[in-house]
Amino acid sequence: MDQGLVIGGGGAGLTAAISAATSGAAALILEKCPEIGGSTGMSVGSFTAANTSYQYRAGVNDSIDLFIEDMKVANGADEERENKELRRVLAENAGLTIEWLSSIGVQFLGPTPEPPYEKPRMHNILPNSSGYITALHRECRKRGVQIQTSARVEKLLRNASGEVIGARANGIDYLARRGVVLATGDYSAATDLKAAFVGEAAANVQPVNPNNTGDGFRLGSDVGAVMLQMDRLYEGLRFPPSKLPDPIKLLPSHPAVARIMRFVVERLPKNILAYVLRGALTSWVGPNNTMYSSGAILVDKSGRRIANEDSDKELARAVAAGDNTGYMIFDEALAKKFSAWPNPVSTFPALHVSWGNGSLE
């Protein structure tokens, strides 16, 4: 049987291998880390999609075109650079992907409102983001996908015609007659690539996933791939991780646990639900920009305002240029405003945080 090769064992890589296997190819995943999961396994676990069964049950009337219009809002000044064809592919297939994930055992809570967007589209995985990896890994085993961890790819292999026919990892050549998929994540942990394509000020901004060192970009570039929009890179701030144990992250990602949790969570009052979610999500999300537009400022440990709060990028770079710590300052009125629905304190709309003496608890 012809073999397809997937480089990277995160959510995208696992899904690509499952797709190859269901199309009749023997699929092999090469993952450089000791464990699979990638950024997907580290994420909050939210999934934005339109036209889902979850929306239908909640009585949400949505459409692909409305979804795209909200994406335009998110793009802001960068809308002119958008790849509109790929955006429509994303919008049209996100809901189908939710349904497919549900069919292999992933449980979602939602849809949750996403201010300022028009419709509730955020679907949140239960019990935590490891549920994606558990379900995808289980499906890989079912489909006969092979996974090799601690297998960092050193180079792509080409034939005499220049076609990519495989990859070399740990000195071993793996051939792939059915194609090679690069699913290695971004380059947010590659200081050299960030400095070269985005600028020196961005180089020290901390990445979400320290393993995203741009492997796929380097491998592709070495065999003649063209890299586009390399100056586009997420640069933002996150709340510091809690020092307390994370009860939601500790829950086993078993389908039975997810079903029970969904049954219970869907019946919780909003204030109790917010309390349950708060500790698990605070370390994985960033401050909502509307807090700044409402009057909050960001300062360093000496109390000096460090950047224009209108720009996520400038805030992240200013914090990175110091000791990687910033402090949000605001008054009691703003604290009260962002302690009540529908104003989220974070980029995760369902999260509301208690405030004491004007500081984040």
C-alpha positions, 0 to 999 in steps of 0.5 A: 500500500502506498504511504503518505507522510505527515510531519507534525503530530498536532491537531492538524497533523493527526487529522491529515493522517486520518484523512489519508488513511480513510482515502486508502493510504498507509499514513505515518506521522513523524513528531519531533516532541516526545508526545503528540498534541502540538498547539492544539493540545495546549490551547483553550480548546475553543472552535469557532464555526457557523451552521452547526448542530449546536447552533441549531439546537440553541436556536441560532440563525447563522450563515457562512456569509455572516461568518465571513463578514465577522472575519472582516471585522477581526482583520481590521486594517489587514483586510486588504491582504486577506486570501478571500478564497481560503477564508471561504474554504475555512468558513464553509468547512468549520461547521462540518469539522465540528460535526466530524469531531463530534462523530469521533467522540469530541464533546462541545459546550456552546455556542458561546457569544463572541462579542463584538461578532453578531452570532454566537459561534464559539464551541468549547471542548469538554473537558479540556483541549486534550480531548481533541488529541485523545479523540484524534489519537483514538481515530488514528489507531482505528485507521491504522495510522502509525506515529513516531515521536521524538522524530525530528525531520532534518530534510525533505527528500527529492527525486531527480525531477525535484519532486518531494518523495519523503523525509529524513528523521534521525538519520532514517529516510522515510519514503512517501509515494502518496505525498508529504504533508507539512503540519509543523505549526508556526514560527512564533518560537523561532527568534531568527525567523521573527527577527528576519521577517517581522523585526527585531522588536518581535523576536523576543515576544514569548510564543504560546508554544515553545516548540513552534520553531518554524520547522515546516518553513525551513524544510519547505524553503530548502526545497524551493517553497515560496513563503507568503505574508511572513510578516504576519505573526500573532503577537499578544499578551496572556494572563500569567499562569495560576500557581494553583492546580488546574482542576479542569486540565486535570480531568481525564479526556475520556468520552464518558467524562466529557458527556457527563461534564456537558450534561452538568455544565449546560445546566449551571447558572452563568455565575457558577459556570464562570467560576468553574471556567475561570481558573482553568482558562485565565492562564491561557487567554489574554486581556480583552482589548475593549478593557483598554478602550474603556480606560485601562492602561498597561504599565511596567513594575515601576508604574510607567505606561509602556505602550499605546494600548490600541495595539496588541503588537506594541503591547507585546513588544513593550512587555518583551523588551522589559522583564516580560511582565505587565500590569493592567491599571483601571478604576472601580467603575471599569472593574464593575463593568467587566465583572458582569455579562456581557463584558468579558475580561478576557479574550474568552467570552465566557470568562468573568473574573472577580475583582478586589481592590481593582486588581485581577485575583 
